[in-house]
Amino acid sequence: MAAPTAPVFTGPPRTVVRPGGAFGRLLAGELRILLRGAPRWWWAVAAAITVAGLVAPLSAVPRIVLPAAWIWPVLIWSRLGTQRHEYGVESLLGGYPAPRRRTLAEWLSGLAVTALAALAPLVRFIAAADWAGAGAWASGALFVPSLALALGTLSRSHRLFQAGYLPLWYATANGLPLLDFMGAVRTGGHPAGPPAPAVAAVSALLLGAVFGADAARRGKG
């Protein structure tokens, strides 16, 4: 009895190939790493700031609640761009097949923290049709993780971002419009700081510097 012959497959495959959610898992992993170790009391204070943003008078939201929301995660933001170096895994990640995707996921995790920390002020701005305030909020949300990732990548240390961000925040909290990246300082009810597109452009330049520094380091490696 002859042995059965293996079937011969011809023609294109009939099974639909669906792309996997690798980037989503990468982003979720970066977010877990970024938030790792945050104690319960940290989350409790973050929740209290959110509640305050929902119930406070609208005039107090940009001036008080928004600065409070965007100083509380400062130690978390300062981890951006530094952890793989400080934990000694940079050489292991050097062989990652899509380093730009990893960097983008790290930045997006920082953006997620920034947006969630000040979600209540955004809700209030939209509810009040304060589109200038919402625009300033959006550009500020882009700026903070871009600054953190850029300074962390270039210095490989938490300290440079902390030293650079705190004076910016302090100037904004004390009513200096020149450095107000979040729209907290108001004149006639409108943000008095730099235009939102200018802040967004600076954010793009900072993010571009991150990709450039990563590419240069890979080239040297």
N, C-alpha and C positions, 0 to 999 in steps of 0.2 A: 504493500500500500504506500503510495507516494505521500511524502510529507506535505502538509498544506503550505501553500506559498503565502508570503506576507502580502497584504493588500498594498496596491500601489495608489498613492494619492496624487492626483493631478489637478491643476487649476488653482485659483486663489483660495485662501482659507475662507470658510463661511462664518466663522466665529467673529463677532464684532470685538475688536480690541479697544478696551476702554483704559484711558490713562489712570494711573493710580493717584492716591492723595499723598504722595511723598512730601510735597512742600508743606501741606497742612500739618503733617506729623512733625516735620522739622520745626515749623513755627510753634506748635504746641510744646515741643521739647525745649525750645529756646525760652519760651515764656515760663515754663516750670523751673528752668535753671535760674532765670532772673529773679523769680519770686521765692526761690528756695530759702528757707530759714526765717522768713518773715513771721514774727510771733503773733499770737492772737490779739494782743493789745494793739499792735500796729494796725491790724485790720479793723479793730473796734474804733480807733481814732479816724481811720479813713472813712468808715461808715458814718461817723458823727459829722464829719465835714460834708459828706454827701447830703445828709438830712438837713444840715444848716443851709446848704445851697438851695434846697427845695422850699424852705419855710422862711428864710430871711427876707427882709424887704428888698425889692429889686435893686435899689440904689446901693445896697451893701454887698451885693453879689460880686460885681467886678472889683470893688475896692478892697473887700475883706476876704470873702470866701474863696475867690479864684487864686489870690496869692497863697492862701493857706493850703489849698489843694495842690498847688504846684511847688511847694517846698517840702511837703511831707514825704514824698518818695525819693528825696535827693540821694539817699544812700543806696537805693535800688538802682537808680539811673547810673550812679557812678560805677556800677559793675559792667556796664556796656563797654565792650572792646578790651576788657582787661582780664576776664576770667580764664580764658584758655591759656594766657601767658602765666598768670599767677598760680594756676593749678598744674602747670607743667605739661599741658596736653597740646601745645601749639604744634609741636613736631608731628604728633599723631594726626591732627586735623589738616596738616599740610598736604596730605594725599587725598583729601576729600575731592570727589570728581567735579563738584560744582561749587567752588568757594564763594562765588558771587551770590549764589542762592543762600548760602549759609549766612553771609554778611547781611543780606537783605532780610532774612528771617530774624536775625538778631535785632536789626533796626526796627522791624515791625513789632517785635515783642516790646521794645521800649515805647513805641508809639501807642500800643495798646494800654500799657500802664499809664501813660500820660493822659490818654483820652478818658479812661475809666476813673482816674483820680479826680478829674474835673468835669465829669459828665453832667452833674446837676447844674452848674452854671450854663453849660451849653443849652440844656433843656429850657432854662429860664430865658436865655437870650432869644431862642427860637419862638417861645410862647409869647414873648413881648414884641416880636417882629423886629428885634434889634439885630439887623443883619450886619451892621458894621462891627458890633460886638462879637457876633458869631464868626465873622471873617477873621477878626483879630485872634479869637480863640483857636481857630483852625491853624493859622500860621504859627501861633505859639506852640500848639501841639506838635507841629512838624519840627520846630526849632529845637525844643528841649532834647529829644532823643538823638537828633543829628549832632548837636553840640557834645552830648555825652559820649556818643560813639566815636566821634572824631578825636576828642581829647583823650579818651581811653585808648584808642588804637595808636595814636601817636606817642603817648607817654607810657602805655602799658601799666598805668597806675590809677587807682581811684582818686588820688589826691588832686590832680590837675583839674578835673571837672569840678570837684567840690570847691576848690579855690577860685575857679573862674565863674561858676554859676552863682554862688552865694552873693557876691557883690552886685551882679545883675539883678537878682531877686530883691536884694535889700534896697537898691535904688528904685526899683518899681514900687515896692511896698511903701516907700517913703515919698512917693509922688513925683519922681523925676521922669518926665515923659520921654526924654531922649533915649533912655535905655529900656523903655517899656515894651517888651516883646509880646505881652499877653493881652494888652488892651485894658489894663486895670485903671490907668489914669484917664480921667474923662474931662473934656471941656465941652460944655453945652450938651452933655449927654452922649457925646461921641468920643471914641478913643483918640487920645492926644499923642500917642506914640508914633513910631515909624509905620508907614503904610504896610498893610498885611502882605501885599505882593513882594515888597522889599524884604520882609522877614522870611517869607517863603523862599525867595531867591538865595538868601544867605544859607538857609537850611539845605538847599540843593547843592550849593558850593561845598558845604561841610561834608555832605554825604559823598559828593564826588571825590573829595580829598581822602575819604576813608577807602573807597575802591582803588584810588590811585596808590595809596600807601600799601594796601594789601598786595596789589599787583607788583609793586616794586620789591616787596619782601619776598614774594614767591620767585621773582626773577633772580634775586641774589641767592635764594636757596638752591 
